[in-house]
Amino acid sequence: MKKLYLLIIALAAFLTVEAQWVNDPVNNTFIANTSADAGEIYLSTDPITGDTYMQWSQFASNGWVPKLQRLNFAGEPQWDVNGMEPSHQYAMPSYSQGFAMTATTDNAVVSCFATEAGHSIAVKINADGTYAWGEQGVMLFGGLGDSRCEVIAAADGGVWALGCDGLQLYVQYVNSDGALNNMITISDATGKSCMYGQLTLSNDNRVFVTYEKLGNGAGLYKEKEIYVAGYNPDGSEYSPHTLLMSGKTFQSTYRHYALSDGMGGGYAYIWHAGGTGSSFNVYVFHFDQFGANTLSNTDGTPVHKLDVDNFYISAYATVDPISHDIILVYEQTDAQNQINCKIFMNRITQFGDTVWGDGILVLDNGTVPCGGYRIDAFEYGEGFSVIYHKGISMSSYASTVAAHGFDMNGNEIWNTTMCSSTYNKTGDKNSTGFHGGQNIVAWVKSDSSGLYGQNIGWDGTMGQGFTPPTPPAQCPAPTNFQGEYTYTNDMFGTTLSWDAPETTPLHYNLYCDETKEVIEIEAEYTSCFVEMAQGDYILKLTAVYDGCESDYALTPNGENYILIEVTSVPEIGYEEIVNIIAIYNINGQLVNANNVNELNQGMYIVKGITTSGKTVTRKIVR
């Protein structure tokens, strides 16, 4: 028995690839053997252990299959040099229908794929290479699906999975032990195709599904709408199907993407021309934790000024964990020949405000191709990185890989060459994002095969030499946030109260979404009264400390805001405003005017000081 035990250990050592992250852009880290036709690389890091799973696709004896490798935090591959094949029990199609993969929160990975028989399968592999749900995995959607799956990890070790048959979408929660919850079917009563679904995780293991409805059109050009709906793990609906993008006619193969906003809601974005012959642009949409569209315009917010001479396409996005703004990187190419390559980035708020105007230029590569760009926020905020493949000539597929670091104002803070070797690279579909201070990308060396990768630290260094980021100081939020509309003969507005956090802050910040106003409240107070004009207001409260600001305070119901309806604005005790502080339009945007006589016709909100010195906010009509 002892000899057998030693033999098993020796075999395991033989199958393990000894490597680690290098700091050499000429010779990057080798991860696994692949075939020369390999591609569709997906990466996912377990935020608890720091293990990173990489999945790629290649042709094998049983068809087009997914392969997997596991790396520890140091970049050392842990599985067979040829990778593990979760689909080895199945006959697979001879072409790729697209595969999905995610690291789970119980130190494992789930791979989803569609077999040649059209069944959607999910296989879970533990970190030690054993199969958590058996080698055959579990069949999703009762045998339906017939196409690519999407999968996203939940907080309890389970996953959400989504499939499509070209007409309907199927959604299902898979528990950590492989038990299947009720299947959800998303369809259209009028017979429109529901396709291209995306999953974003919400609070309490709930999920949002953003999807497209395809209507009438000729050939590849179809009318598209984008909707969002929310579901509980048991299959019940908790957020109704809500329109994000109104109908636009464009090539149906252009699909949207979605990601979480870090507050329970999410963003969706898509690039389209809006019809034959129009100019391409990227459009952004947002929904809150209840699935409500936060943008008044269902056309979305464009990332760049509309330009008939140029296209703005192929966006990739991240979300800043502090402001919760979406930051997108995208390509500008000339509309006439599509041969120029410039990479821009822009930042947009959850209300559709564009922070950086017409974007910030990251790279101008002239007529030489570029691509494979990724953008990832630092895990503790304060900045982000942009990674891209830079072509070397118009006649070659060879490229290098570069990374730039930026602060949250869009200023460059470092510039690193990740791979200076100019060979053909098949790039990955995503990056891992920052975990423990490092971000990871990978590519297949197409001319000689082999999966290679590289880490990049939040400070721009590679290999083992980067400095791990310092976790932010503890910034506890206020609790028990409550409020109600208050009206007496001499005042009208909102009375708010909260419980102070254990650590005494410098002060509190009260945010009003409608007016974009921030009211600073001294730390000694745990209640306040705010005078308001008639209308509906969303109020949020944070605690501000030396060097950090807390998350929004939660209400007794677990919500991070209070909705107040001010139903009347009495004239009792009315005093004239003698000093105007600010003027807003009805959408809460600051108006560049100091006198009501300068305003155009319409409705406005005026904040000012009365004859008795009282600060008031009033709605006026010009």
N, C-alpha and C positions, 0 to 999 in steps of 0.2 A: 504493500500500500504506500509505503514511503517513497519508493521509486516512481510509482505512478504520479504521486503528488508533485515530485520534482519535475517530471516530464511535462505536466500541465503548466507549471510555472515557466519552464523553458520555452514552451510553445507560445505562451502569452507574450513573453518578451520578444520572441521572433516576430510576432504579428504587429507589435507596436512600433511605430515610426519614431525614431529618436530625432527630434528637431526642436527648435524653439525660435521665437521671434528674433530676427536679426536686425541690425541697424546698417544695412548695406543695400542701397537702391540698385546696385548692379546684380546682386544675387539675393533675391527675396526668399521667403520661407517656403520650402516645399511641404505640401500637405498630403497629397495622394496621387496615385497613378490614375490617369483617365485615358479614354480613347481620344483620337484627334478631333472627332466630331462632337465632343462633349460641350454642354452649355447649360443654360437655364439654372444658374447658380443662385441659391438662396442661403442666407445666413441668419442665425438667430442665437442670441446669448441668454443663458439663464442668469438673471440679475442677482440671484442669491449665491450661486456657486462660482460664477464667472466662466463656466464652461460654454464654449461656442460650438454649435452644430452647423455643418456646411452640407448642403445637398446640391448635387448636380445631376444632369441627365445625360445618358449616352446609350448607344445601341448595344444590345446583348443578345444571347441566343434565344431569349424569350420575348424579344421586342425592345421597344424604347423604354428604358427603365430609370428610376431614380437610384442614386447612390448617396451614401452618407458617410461623413467623417466627424469625429468629435475631437476638439482641441481643449486643453486646459488653459488657464489664464495666461500661462507662460508661452502659449503657442505650440505646445508639444502634442502632436497627434496621438490619440489613445486607441484607435481601432486599426484594423487591417490596412495595409498600405494601398490596397485596391478598393477600400471602402466597403461598407455593408449595403446589401440590396434588400430593402424591405418588401419588394414586390416579387421575390424569387419564387413564391408559391403560385404565381399567376401567369397566364398568357397575357402579354401586353401588346398594345397596338404597335404598328410599324412606324408610326409617326407620333409626335408629341401632342398631347391634348393639354399639357400644362400640369405641373405638380405643385403641391403646397407643403410647407413644413413650418413647425414652430417648436421652440424649446418650451417645456412646461415648468411650472413652479415646484415640481417634486423631482427635479434632477433627471429629466428624461426628455425625449424628443418624440413628436408625433408627425408622421409623414402621411399625406393623403394623395391618392392617385385614382385614376379611372382605368379599369382593366379593358381587355379586348372585348369582353362580354358586356361592357357598358355599366359595370357596377362600380360605385364609389367606395373605396376601402380606406380605412384609417389604421395605421400600424404604430404602436408605441414601443420605443426601444429605451431601456434603462441605460444609465451611464456606463454600466459594466458590460453592455452589449447584449443582455438578455431581453427577451420579448415580453413586455408587461401584459399584453393582451393575447399572447400566443402568436406564432409566426404568421398565421393567416389574418391577424388583426380583427377588426369588426367591419361588417358591411353597413354602410350608412344609407339613410333615406329609404329603407325598405327595398333596396335594389334599384331605386330610381337614380337619376343624376345624369349618367351617360356622358359627362364632360368634366372639365377641370373642377377641382375643389378649391375652396378657400378655407383656411383654418387659422384660428387665433386662440392663444392661451388665456385661460381664466385664472383667477387668483387661488383656486383650491386644487390645482393639479389637473383639472378637466380642460376641455377645449370646446369651442364652438366651431362647427363645420358648415359649409355652404356649398351646394351643388346646383347644376342647371342642366336642363334638357333642351334648351333652345326656345322654350315657350314659358316654362315655369321655373321658379327658384325653390330650392328645398333647404331648410335650415334645421339643425339639430344640435342639441347639447350632449356631449359625451362626458360622463363622469370620469374621475381619475382611475377608477377600476374597470373602465370600458363599458359600463352599463349605459344604455341609450335612453335618453328622455324622449318625450313626444316630438314627432316631426312637424315642422311648420311648412306650409305650402304658400308661396306668394304667386298670385296669378292676377290677370285682369279680366273682368267680367265681359268686356267687349271683344276679347280675343287678341289683344295686343301682346306681343312677346315681352316677357319680363326677363332681363338678362343682365350680365356684367355686374353681379352683386359684389359688394365689398362689406367687410365686417369691421366694426370698431367697438371695443369694449367700453361699457358704461359702468356705473356704480353697481355694487352688489352682484357682480357676475352677470349682469344684464348685458345685452348686446344690441347695437344698432345695425340694421342692414340698410345700406344705400344701394339703390338699383335703378336701372334704366327701363323705361317703357318705350318700345319701338312701334311707331304708328305707320301711317301711309308714306309712300315715297316710291321713286323709280330707281331700279337697280340697287346700287350700294347706298344710295342716298335715302335716308329715312328721317322722319320726324322723331325726335327724342325728347323725353322728359326724364328728370331725375327725382326720385322720391326717397324718403327715409321712414323707417318704422322700427319700433323697439320691442324686444321680447325678453321674457323671463326664462330662466333655465328649464322650467317645466313646460315650456311651449306656449304659454299664455302671452297675449299682447298687452304691453303696458303703455305704448305710445302709438297713436294712430298713424296711418300712412299719410305723410305730409309732403307736399310739393316743394322741392328745392329749386329746380330749374324748369322754367316753362318751356313749351315745345319749341325746338329749333331743328331745322332740317340740315343735316350734314352727313358725311360718310359714316355709316353705322359701325365701322370697325374701330373708330376712335372711341375709347372707353374712358370712364371717369375713375378716379382713385379717391381714397378716403383715409383719414387718420384721426386718432383721438385728440381732443383739445386739452386733455389733462384735467378737465373739470366735469367729466361725465358726458359731455357732448362731443362734437367732432366737426371736422371740415371735410368738404368734398371739392374736387377740382377736376377740370376737363379742358382740353383745348379743342377748338373747332372753328370752322370758317362760317358757320351759320348759313350755309348755302353755297351752291356752285359758284366759283369765281370770287368769293369774298376773301377777306384777309384773316388769317388765323390769329387767334389770341388765346391765352389761358384765362379761365374764369373760375372764381373761388366762391364757395357757398359755405354757410355755417349753420349748425343746429345746436340747441342747448341740451342740457341733461334730460329734458322732457320731450325732446324731438321737435321742438318748435323752431321754425326758420327765423333766425335773428336778423336777416336782411329783408328790407322792404322791397327790394328789387329782385325778382326771380330770374332776371337775366344774369345775376352774379356780378362780382367785382372783377374787372379785367386787371391783370398784373402789369400791363403796359398800355400806354396811350395807343389807340387804334391807329394803324399805319398801313396804308395801301401798298407801300414799297417793301414791307418786311413782314415775315411770319414770326410769331412767338409761340413756340411749341415745346413738347417733350419735357414737361415740368416734373420735378421731384420736390418733396416738401418735408419739413419738420415743424415741430411746435416748440416754442420757447416755454420752459416749465415755470417761468416767473410771470411773464405778461400774458401767456397763453395765446400770443399772436402766432399765426402761421407764417413761416418764412419759406419762400419758394425759390428754386434755381431753375432756369429755363433757357432755351436757346433762341437766339435771333438769327434768322437766315433770310436772304433776299427773296422776295416773292417771285421774281422773274425766273431765276434759274436754280434756286435753293442750293447754292454752292458756298455761300459765306457762313462762317461759324463764329458767333459771339455768344458768350455765356453771361447772363444777367441774373440778378437776384432781387427780390422785393419782399416786403413785409406788410401783412394785412391783418387788421384786427378782427375780432369776432363780429363787429358791427359793419364790416366792409370798408373801413377807412384804410387808404393806402398810405403807408408811413414814408416810403422812400420814393415818392413821385413816380417817375418813369423808370425806376430801378437803378441798381448800381452795377456797373460793368465789372465782371470778374476776369474774363479772358476775351481777347480779340485774336482769333487764330487765322484771320483772313479767309482765304479760299481753301485752306487745309482743314480736313474734317476734324471734328472733336465730338466727344460724347461720353457716355458712361458716368454722367455727373450725379453726385449724391450730396445731400446736405443734412447735417446732424447737429442738433443743439447740444451744448455741454450739459451734462446731467444735472448740474447745480445752477444752470443758467449762466449769465454773463457773457455768452458768446456762442459761436457755432463754427463748424468747419465745412468747407466745400471741397469735394474730391472729384476729379475728372480725368478722363483719358484724353491725351493731346496727341493728335495725329502728327506725323512728321513730313508727309508730302501728299499731294493729290493722288498720286499713282500707287500708294502703298496702304495696306491695312495695318501696318505697324504703328505702335503708339507708345508713349510714356505715360506715367501716372503721377499726378501732382495734387497737392493739398494746400489750401489756404485757410488760415484761422482769422475770424473776425469778431469784434466786440458787438454789442447789441445796437450800436449806432452805425454799423456797417463799415467800420474802420478796420483795415487789415492789421493783424497783430503778429502773424508769422506766415512763412511760405516754405513748404518742404517738398522736395522731389521724393516720391515714394518708390518709384521704379524708373530708372534712367535707361534700362536696356530696351532697345527698340526692336521688338519682335511682335508678331501678331498675337493679339490678346482677345479672347472672348470674355467680355466683362460680366460681372454679377448683376442680379436683378435688384439687389438692395445691399445696404451695409448693415452692420449690427447696431449702429448707434453707440453712444458712449456708455460704458459700464466699467466702473473702477478706474475711470480716467482714460480708457483707451477705446478706440473705434477700429473696426476691422473691415477690410475689403478683400476680395479674391478674384482671380481670373484663371482661365485655362490658357496655357501656352499652346496655341493652336498648331504651330508648325512641328512641334515634337511631343505634344500631349503632356499632361501633368497639371494638377491644380496647385496654384501658388497663391500666397496671400501676404498681407502686410498689416501690421497694426500702426496706428498713429495716436500719440498722446494728445490730450487737450492742450498741451504746451507746444505741440508741433514736433516732438521728438519721436523716434521709432525705436523698436527693439525693447530691451529691458531697461533702458535708461530714462524713461519719462518719469516725471514727478507726479505721483498720485495727487489728485485734487484734495483740498481740505474741505471736508463736509461743512456746510453752512452752520452757523450758530443756531442753537435751538430758539425758535421764534414761536412760542405757543400763541394760539389764537384765542380771542374772547369766546365765550360759550353762551348758550341760552339766549341767543339774539332774538329779540321780539320787538314788535312795533304795531302801532294802530293809528288810524286817522283821528285827529283831535280837532274839535270845533267848539269854541265858546263864542260869546259875544265880542270878545276882543282879540281873538287869535284863531287861526286855522292852519293846519299842517299835520305833522306827524310826531308822535311821542315814541321814542325808542329807548330800550333798555337792554342790558347785557351783564353777564358775569365776568369779572376781571380774570385774566389768566394768572397762573401761579407766579410767573415772573412779571414784575412791574415794567410796563413799556415806557418809552419816552412820551408817546401820545398815541391816539387812535386816529385812523383815517376812515371817514365815512364817504363812500363812493355813490354817486347818483348816475346811473347809466344814461338816463334821458338827457340830462343837462351837461354831462361830462364834468360835473363839478366834484371837487374833493374838499371836504370840510375837515379841518384838523380839530380834534377834541382833546383837551388836556387829560392826562393820565389819571387824575384824581376823580374823574367823573365816570360813572357807569350808566348814565342815562342822559338824554338830551331831547330838546324840542327843536324841530326844523320847520320853519314857515314855508309853505308851498302854495303854488298856484293850482288851479283845478287841473286834474289829469291823473294818469297812471304812472307810478314811479317804481323802479327796481333799485333797492338800496342794499349796499354791501359794506361790511365793517371789517377792518384789519387792525392789528396792533403793530406799532412801529418801534423797533429796537435800534440799538447802535449797530449799524451794518446790515440789518435785515428787516424784512417785513413779513408778518405771518400770513397764512392762508386766510381766506374769508371765514368769518365766524359762522357757525352753524346754528340754525334755529332748533327748537325742540323736536321738529319733524325731520331733522337731518338735511335741510336745504341750506344752501350757502348764500341766500339772499332773502329779502322781504319785499313782497309786492304790496304797495300802498295805493289805494284809490282815493284821491281827494275829490269829493263829489260836489263841492260848492265853494265859491269864493265870495263871501259876504262883503258888503260895503260898509258894515257897521264899524265905526272907528277908523274909517278910511283916512289915510294921510297921503299927501302928495309926495312923490319921489323927487327929491331935489338934487341928488347926486347919483348918476348911473354908474354902476360897477361893471356890468356886462349885459349884452343883449344876445339872445339865442333865437334861432328859428324854431319852428314847431318840431323839427327833427333833432333838436338838441345841439345843433352846430353853432359855434360862436360866429356872430355877425360882426363884420368890421365897420362898426358905426358907434358913435358916442352920443347921438341925439336921435330921438324917435322921429324927428322931422326928416332925417336922412334916409329913412327906411322906405322900401317899396311897399306896395299894397300886399297885405297878408297878415298872418297871425304870428306873434312873437312872444317870447318870455323875457321880461326885463327884471334884472336884479339891481336893486339900488337902495339908497339910504333916504329915509323919510325926514320930514321937518323935525321930528323929535329925536332923530338919531338912530331909529330902529332900521335894521337891515331886513328887507322884504323881497319876495319874488312874486311878480304879477304877470298875468297873461294880458296882452293888449292886441287890438285889431286895428290895422291901418287901412 
